[in-house]
């Protein structure tokens, strides 16, 4: 097991996704953020079923940086309740995992 994690969040626009991704990398809270456009989401919100086109952010970071990542998401996100899921990484390319850890200080 490593200290590296992936954090998932969605954004309501490409501009918002880019703003969050740029801030996370510039602040050294993430080594890399992939933005996947065209995610169709169906979800329950305030008692109703809703649908939205969203952008998914895959944030490569460390467990130690998670609270800072969550803080940045909350700061820059337009949603009342932004998604923020932490997924532990069990393994991977040692060189890539080291690069993530070195990039997030």
N, C-alpha and C positions, 0 to 999 in steps of 0.2 A: 504494500500500500504506500502511496505517496501523499504529499501535502497538496498536490494539484487537484483542482476541481473544475467543473464546468458549471456556470450559472446560466440559467435560462430566463429570459424576459422577452416580452413582446412590446412593440411600439405601434402607435396608431398611424404613423406616417414615415416615409423614408427619411425626411429631414430630422425627425425626432430620433429615429434609430441611429442616424449618423452622428448627431449631437451627443448622444449618450456614449456611443462607441468611441468617438474621438476623445471625450473627457476621460473615460476609463483608461485608455492607452496613454494619453498625455500625463495623467496623474500617477502613472505606474501602478495602477490597480489591476490591470490586465495586460497580459502579453499580446493577446490577439482577440479580436471580436469579429466573428462572421455574422453578416447580415443576410438573412434569407427573405427575399421579398415574395409577396403573393401568398402568404399563409392565410388560409380561411379558417376562422375560429367560430365555433358555435358554443355558447356558454349560457349559464343561468346567472342573471344579475338582477337583484332587487325583485325577485319573484317572477321574472319573465325570461323566456328564451330569447337570446340575442344572437346576431350574426355580425361579423366584422372582417374586413380585410386588414391584415396586420403584417408587420415585419418582425421576424424572430431573430433575436440576438443570442448567439452562442459565445459566451464569455469564458476564455481560458485564463484561469487565475489560480491563486492558492487559498487554502482554507484560512490562513492567517489574514488574508486581505478581504475576506467575505464581508465583514461588517462595513468596511469602507466602500466596497462595491455597492452594497445595498443602500448606503447613504447617498451615493452619487445617483443611483437609479431614482430614489425618492426625490432628490433635489431637482432633477431634470425632467422627470416624467410628467405627462399631462393627465394620466389616469388617476382616479381617486384611489384605486387599489391596484397598483402595478404588480404583475407577476414577478416573483423572484424565487427561483428554485435552485437549490445547491445540490449538485450531483457529484459524488465522490468518484475519483478515477482509481481503479484498482491496479492499473499498469499501463504500459505504453513504451514507446521508444525512449530509452534512457536519455538520449541526447535532447529529444524534444521536451521531455519533462524537466530536464535541467534548464533548458532555455526559458521555459515558462517561469520557473522559480527565480532565475537570474534577472528576468525582465520585470518582475513584480517585487519591488523593494519598498 
